[in-house]
C-alpha cells in the first residue's frame, strides 16, 4: 500500500512539472549534446583512457557491494529492534520473552519475526546506484530518462 501511495504522490506532484514549458530544457540538452558530439569527434590518440576503464571496474565492484549489503540487511543481519511485516514493533521481543519465561513455549522460533535492517538495505541501494553511475560513466554508455522508461545505451565507435 505504501508503494501505491508513493506512486500516486509522485504522479500528482509530477503533473504540474510536465505542464510547464520545456523549451529551455530542450535547448540546454541540445547544447550539451553538441558539446558531447564535438568531444566524441576528436577522441584522444590512445583510444579509451585508463581512467574510464578504472571507473567501469570500480563501479562494477561498488554495485556488487551494494547488492550484497542490501541482501545482508534483508537476511543475515536482521534487527531485533523491530518486527517483520505488519506485526507490532515489539512482537519479536515478546516472543523471546515468552520463550524464556514459559517452558511450553521453549521451542518457539522467534528469528522469523526479526525486522529488516533498513540502514543496511538503503545503504546498499545507494551503493548499487552509485556503482551503476560509475559503470555508465566509465564505459561508452549513456542513460536516458523518458516518461515511463529508463534506457541505457552503448556507443560503439567504428
C-alpha positions as CSV (number, residue, x, y, z in Angstrom):
1,X,0.0,0.0,0.0
2,X,2.9,2.3,0.7
3,X,4.2,1.8,-2.8
4,X,0.9,2.7,-4.3
5,X,0.6,5.8,-2.1
6,X,4.1,6.8,-3.2
7,X,3.3,6.4,-6.9
8,X,0.1,8.4,-6.5
9,X,2.0,11.2,-4.7
10,X,4.7,11.2,-7.4
11,X,2.1,11.3,-10.2
12,X,0.3,14.3,-8.6
13,X,3.5,16.2,-8.0
14,X,4.9,15.5,-11.4
15,X,1.8,16.7,-13.3
16,X,2.5,20.4,-12.8
17,X,6.1,19.9,-13.8
18,X,5.1,18.2,-17.1
19,X,2.6,21.0,-17.9
20,X,5.4,23.7,-17.9
21,X,7.2,24.7,-21.0
22,X,10.2,22.5,-21.6
23,X,11.9,24.7,-24.2
24,X,14.8,25.9,-22.1
25,X,15.5,22.4,-21.0
26,X,15.4,21.1,-24.6
27,X,17.8,23.9,-25.6
28,X,20.2,23.0,-22.8
29,X,20.1,19.3,-23.8
30,X,20.8,20.2,-27.4
31,X,23.8,22.3,-26.4
32,X,25.1,19.5,-24.1
33,X,24.6,17.0,-27.0
34,X,26.5,19.2,-29.4
35,X,29.4,19.6,-27.0
36,X,29.5,15.9,-26.4
37,X,29.4,15.1,-30.1
38,X,32.2,17.6,-30.6
39,X,34.3,15.9,-27.9
40,X,33.5,12.4,-29.4
41,X,34.5,13.5,-32.8
42,X,38.1,14.2,-31.6
43,X,39.0,11.2,-29.4
44,X,42.4,11.0,-27.8
45,X,45.2,9.3,-29.7
46,X,45.5,6.5,-27.2
47,X,41.8,5.4,-27.6
48,X,40.0,4.6,-24.4
49,X,41.7,6.2,-21.4
50,X,42.7,4.1,-18.4
51,X,40.6,6.4,-16.2
52,X,37.4,5.4,-17.9
53,X,38.2,1.7,-17.6
54,X,39.0,2.2,-13.9
55,X,35.7,3.9,-13.4
56,X,33.9,1.0,-15.0
57,X,35.5,-1.7,-12.9
58,X,35.2,0.4,-9.7
59,X,31.5,0.9,-10.5
60,X,31.1,-2.9,-11.0
61,X,32.7,-3.6,-7.7
62,X,30.7,-0.9,-5.9
63,X,27.4,-2.3,-7.5
64,X,28.2,-5.8,-6.3
65,X,29.0,-4.5,-2.8
66,X,25.7,-2.6,-2.8
67,X,23.6,-5.6,-3.8
68,X,25.4,-7.7,-1.2
69,X,24.8,-5.2,1.5
70,X,21.1,-5.0,0.7
71,X,20.8,-8.7,0.7
72,X,22.5,-9.0,4.0
73,X,20.3,-6.3,5.5
74,X,17.2,-8.4,4.5
75,X,18.6,-11.8,5.6
76,X,21.5,-12.4,7.9
77,X,21.7,-9.0,9.7
78,X,18.0,-8.6,10.6
79,X,17.4,-6.3,13.6
80,X,15.8,-7.2,16.9
81,X,14.5,-3.6,17.4
82,X,11.5,-4.1,15.1
83,X,9.3,-6.9,13.8
84,X,8.7,-8.1,10.3
85,X,5.6,-7.4,8.2
86,X,2.6,-5.9,9.8
87,X,3.4,-7.1,13.2
88,X,3.7,-4.5,16.0
89,X,7.3,-3.4,16.8
90,X,7.6,-5.5,20.0
91,X,6.4,-8.8,18.6
92,X,9.9,-10.2,18.3
93,X,10.8,-9.2,21.9
94,X,7.5,-10.6,23.2
95,X,8.2,-13.9,21.5
96,X,11.7,-14.1,23.1
97,X,10.3,-13.2,26.5
98,X,7.6,-15.8,26.2
99,X,10.2,-18.4,25.1
100,X,12.4,-17.7,28.0
101,X,9.7,-17.5,30.7
102,X,7.4,-20.4,29.9
103,X,8.6,-24.0,29.2
104,X,5.6,-24.6,27.0
105,X,6.9,-22.0,24.5
106,X,10.6,-23.1,24.8
107,X,10.6,-24.3,21.1
108,X,9.3,-21.0,19.6
109,X,11.2,-19.9,16.5
110,X,11.4,-16.2,17.1
111,X,14.1,-15.3,14.5
112,X,11.5,-15.2,11.7
113,X,9.9,-12.2,13.5
114,X,13.1,-10.0,13.3
115,X,12.6,-6.9,11.2
116,X,14.8,-6.0,8.2
117,X,17.8,-3.8,8.8
118,X,16.7,-0.6,7.0
119,X,20.1,1.1,7.3
120,X,21.9,-1.7,5.5
121,X,19.1,-2.1,3.0
122,X,19.0,1.5,1.9
123,X,22.8,1.9,2.2
124,X,23.2,-1.0,-0.2
125,X,20.6,0.5,-2.6
126,X,22.6,3.8,-2.6
127,X,25.9,1.9,-3.2
128,X,24.3,0.0,-6.1
129,X,23.1,3.2,-7.6
130,X,26.5,4.8,-7.3
131,X,28.1,1.8,-8.8
132,X,25.7,1.9,-11.8
133,X,26.5,5.6,-12.3
134,X,30.3,4.9,-12.2
135,X,29.8,2.0,-14.7
136,X,27.8,4.2,-17.1
137,X,30.4,7.0,-16.8
138,X,33.3,4.5,-17.3
139,X,32.1,2.9,-20.4
140,X,30.9,4.2,-23.8
141,X,27.4,4.2,-22.5
142,X,24.8,6.7,-21.5
143,X,21.4,6.7,-19.9
144,X,18.2,8.4,-21.0
145,X,15.2,9.0,-18.9
146,X,11.8,9.3,-20.6
147,X,8.3,9.1,-19.4
148,X,7.8,5.5,-18.1
149,X,11.2,4.2,-19.2
150,X,14.9,4.3,-18.4
151,X,17.2,3.4,-21.3
152,X,20.9,2.5,-21.1
153,X,22.7,2.7,-24.5
154,X,26.2,1.7,-25.6
155,X,28.1,3.9,-28.0
156,X,30.3,1.9,-30.3
157,X,32.9,3.6,-32.4
158,X,33.7,2.1,-35.8
